[in-house]
């Protein structure tokens, strides 16, 4: 088990194409030493121009590593850790199940495989403005898909209960309300399936996270 504590390692003076110098910071972060919130892992950068100023800072993309000139072994190790950004030492990826459910429902909606609510629904998964460009890819990134031997993605084909018939719909004034109640039942079926999928792989995912952390920090990162 990983220690629930703050720690940091900084790799400085990484020569970067385009007259930039980059600093990487790899750390376990908590709001304070006394915080009950489990420490979460992050990789951030600070990039500055060696010429006329300018630069950037924040989270790190894999594409950034393509701009590094002759990166060291430590820098290459950090590249392998990017997938664990914002994973915490006890609960895994941030809002592991909840975000997984959210992104998978958007994926289903984009495929036309999720019922659409009627009227003034508080959240319409079919509204493209709520989608990432590729909901399936966003889902995979969030759950760190591929970090372990996978048994496949959650299903996209569900045996939902049938909605009201046209005759039944005509008989009720509150058709939208009844339809949305049925849609919520369908959403709950998806949520339960995705939760089971996430739960089944959680221990194996955390074991892979622990191995990569030990490889980077050394055995001192473990409890005991």
C-alpha positions, 0 to 999 in steps of 0.5 A: 500500500502506498503512503498517504503523504505529500512528496515532490521531485523536480526535474529541471533544465530540460532543453526543449525545441523552440528555445525553451527550458522546461521544469517538471514537478512530480508529486503527491499532493494534499491540501495540508499535512493534516488533511484527511483527503488522500494524497493524489498524484500529479505531473505538472510543468513550468516552461520558459523561453530562453529568448524573449519571454513567454512560456506555459505551466500546468498539466503535461501532455504526452505531446510535450515530450516530443519537444524535449531534446535528449531527455534523460532516463528520469524524464522518460520515466515521467512520461510513463506516469502521465496516465496516473495524473490525479489518481489518489492513493486510496480511491483511484482516479478522481471520481472514478465511478461517477465520471466513468458513468457520466462519460460512458452515457455521453458515448452511448448518446453519441452512438444513438444508444441512450434514450433522450429525455423530453421537455426541460430535462436537467441534463440531456446526454444527447446535447453535443455541447455536453460532449467531449470531442470523443466521449469514448476516448475521454472515458478511457483516459479517465479510467486509465484504460489499458494500464492493466490487462483489460477484459474489454470496455463496458457494453454499448448494447443494453436490454432496456425496458420498452417505453410507453406505446403511442396509444398509452402516450396519447392517454396521458397528459403528463407523457413527458414526465412518464417518458423521463421516468422511463429514461431514468430507469435506463440511465440507472441500468447503464450506471449499475453496469459501469459501476460493476465494470469499474469495481471489477478492475479497481484492485488490479488498477491500483496494483499497477499504479503502486508498481509504477510509483515504486519504480519511480520513487523507490520502495520508500513510497510504500507503507511499512 
